[in-house]
């Protein structure tokens, strides 16, 4: 048996654990995680390398129903990500499986690649509660396999990976075997800042935040990063900054620590807050922030 390689799209509703599952499978932090919707906005490749195979996991935004131009972009990313892949993994949250999940599953009834359903977060429930749902899922005869997993506790992760490897064609790796994502360090730093902003502003700010890197200099011993936290209104700006700048400082300190872990270098991070009204519906701003459909 020769070397195998291929692409696996990971899709599902927002906050079902897609990014956590990809991070667990890859063994590295590829995508940021948050309990908020729209955490993943871009198509992010997480690359799992082994001696005889390479799986490129395509982490996608949650299936969108928002009417903004950002929502349209994210829907286009998800649609593009499921084309020409070797397998599709539909992730469900064990605690909240309903009609929307079934509609997502049924959309893939006639695709030409294997479909796996992964019921994630099973550490939070039990088989007795899950049985009626699993019985319902078993009615979808086009599904190759159902797997219950816990990305948090690594339950059945190896089984899922082995099943996916069986679906891959033989071929050379698509990426260098020491690479675990297709994204640049600059992009990863941008996402780390957004993750920390979402973490510390969970209760105060909706998901209408974006990060814009204005300066990124890694030519010296210290990486210098200037970044804006972009929000939609002035009221949110004052919340992000906090009393005497305390909230912005907390976000910056936490982000800097993770960026230093990522890069292995000292980091000087300067954060600012910028208001761009209705940025999620402004094509020009979206393009500047990296959300342009032509780049999908």
N, C-alpha and C positions, 0 to 999 in steps of 0.2 A: 504494500500500500504506500503510495507516494504522499507528498505534502498536500494538505487540504487548506483551502482559504475561501472566504466568502463573506457576504454581508447579511446581517440579521437586524431587521427593524423592530424597535421596541415601542409599542403604542399603547394608548389607553386614555382614560379620563385624567384630568388634572389631579395630582396628589394621591395617586394610587401606589406610588413607590417605584416609578420607572427609573428615575435617576439613581435611587439607592440600589436597585437591582443591577443596573449597569455597572455602577461603582464596585459592587460586590463581585460580579463576574470578572471584571477586568483586574481587580485587586489594587486599583489606584483610584484616587478621587478625580474622576473625569468631569462630572457634572455637579453643580451646586445643588443643595437640597434645602427645602423650606416647607413648612405647612401651608404656605400661601399658594393660590393658583398662579399660573403663568410664571412659575419659577424658571422652567426651561423655555427659552424663546427661540433659540437657534437649533439647527441640526448639528449635533455634536457626535463625533465618532469616538467610541471607546474601543481600544484595540487590545484584544486578549491574545498574547503570544505563548505558544507552547512548542515543544520540540518538533511536532509533526503537523501543527495546524496554526492558523491565524484566523480568529473571528473578529470582524469589524462590526461592533454593535452600533446601531444608529439610534441614539437617544433623541426623542422627538418631543415637541410641545404637547401638552394635553390637548385632546380633541376639543376644538373651540366652537363657541356659539356667540362670541362677542362680535359686535358690528363695527368696531373700529378698524382703521387701516392696519394697526398692529395685529389685531385678531385675524384679519384676512391674510397677512403675511405668515402668521403662525400656522394657519390652516393649510396654506400652500406648502409650507415646509413639511408638514405631516404627510400630505398627499404625495409629494415628490419622494419622500423618504421610503415609502412602501412600494415604489416602482423598482423593478429589476433587482430585487433582493433574493437571497436564497432561502430565507425563512422569515416568518413574521411571528413575533411574540406579543400577544395581547395581555396586558397586565390588568388584573382586577384587584380591588381592595376587599379583603375577606369580610370586612365589617360593613361595607356599603355596596352591595351588588344589586343593580336594578335594571330597569328598562333601558336606560341609556347605554349600559354595558352590552346588553343583548343586541341593541341596534348596531353598535360598533362591530360586534362579532359577525352579525349577518351581512355587513357590507363586504366581507371577505369570503363569502360562500363560494365564489367562482374564480378565485385567484389560482395561479398555476404553481404556487410554492407551498410548502408545508406550513400549517398554522398551528401554533401552540397557544394554549390558554394557561396563564400562570396566575393562580390565586395567591396573592402575596399577603403578608402580615398575619399569617396563621397563628403566630404566637399570641395574638390578642383574642383568639376565639377557641372553639373546640369542634370536634368532628360532628357531634350531635347537632349543633347549630348549623353547621355547614352542609349537612347531608341533603336537605331539600334543594339547596342551590346547586350542589354538585350533580344531583339527579337531573336538574333542569339543563345544566351545561352539557350533560352526556347526550342530550337529544341532538346536538349539532354533530352530525355524522361526518362532516367535512373536516373536522378538527383532527389533527394528527395525534395530539396527546394533551391531557390535562395534568398539570403539576401544581401541587400546593407547596408554597415556599415561604421562607422568612429570610429576607435579605439581612435583617437585623441580627438574626442568630445563625445565618448560613445554613438553614435547613433546606435540603434537597437542591442546593445550588450546583453541586457537582453533577447530580443526575441531570439537571437541565442542560448544563454545559455539554455533557456527553451526548445527549440526544441531539443537540444542535450541531455538534461536530459531524454526526452521521449524515446530516443534510447537506454538508458542504461538498462542492466539487473539488477534484484534484486541481492544483494549480499553485503558482508561485505566490508568496505573500504580496499584498498590495502596498504595505508600508514596511519600513525598516523594523526589524524584530526587536529593537530596543526602544521603540516608540509606543506610547500608550494612548495618545490622542492625536487628532489631526489639527488641533487648535494651537495657536501661537502662545508663547508665554504672556504676551501683552493681553490677549483675549482672556486667558486664565486669570490674570490679575484683575481684570475688569470684572469678571464673574465673582471672584472672591470678595471684592468690595461690595457688590450687589447682595451677595449672600449675607454678609454681616449687617448691611442696612436692613434687609428683610428680617433678620433675626432680632435685632434690637428695636425695631419699629413695628413689631407684629400687631400690637393693639392700636397704635396711633395712625398708621399710614396704610392706605389701600395699596394694591399692587402696582400703582402707577409710578413706579420709580425706574430710572435707567441710569447707567453709568457711562460717562464719556471720558475717555483717556485723552487729555490734551497734551501731555508731555510724557515721554517714556525714554529715558536715557540709561542704557546699561553698559556704557563704554568704560566706566570707571570701576573702582572697587565697590562702590555703593550704587545700587540701582535707584534712580530718582524718578518718581512718578507723580505727576500732577493730574488730578481727576476731579470731574464734576459729578455730584449726585443730582440728577435732573428730576424735578418734580413738577406737578401741574399747577400748583397755586401757592401764593405767598404764605398762607396759613400753614401749609405743610412744611414750607421752608423753615419757619421758626421752630417747629417741632423737631425737625431733623437736626438743627443746630443745637437745640436744647438750652437750658439755663446756663449762661456763661460759657456756651460752647461745649457743655459736658457730653451731650449725646454724640455729636460729631467726633469728638475726641475718642470716645469709647469705640465707635465704629472704626476709626482710623487705627487705633492700637491693635484691635483684634484682627483687622485685615492685614496689617503690616506683619504680624506674627505668622500668619498663614502664608503670605507671599514669601517671606524669608524661608519658610520650610520648603516651599515649592522651588525656589531658585537656588537655595544654598548660599545666598549672599545677604549682606546687610541692605536694608531698604529705607529710603527716605520718602515717605508718602505724605503729600499735601492734598487735603480734600477741601472742596468748596461746594456750595449748594447753589444751583441755578434753577430759576423758574422758567419753564417753557410751556405756556398755556396750551392745553389740549394737544400735547406732543404726539400722543398715540394716533391722532388723525391728521398729522402734518407730514406729508410724503417727504418733504425736504429734510425735516428733522429726523425722521425715521431712517432715511438714507445715511445721514451723518452718524447715526448711532449703530449702523450696521444691520438694519432691518429692511433691506431692499430686495424686492422679489426677483429682480434681474440677476442677483448674486446667488440665488438658491440653486 
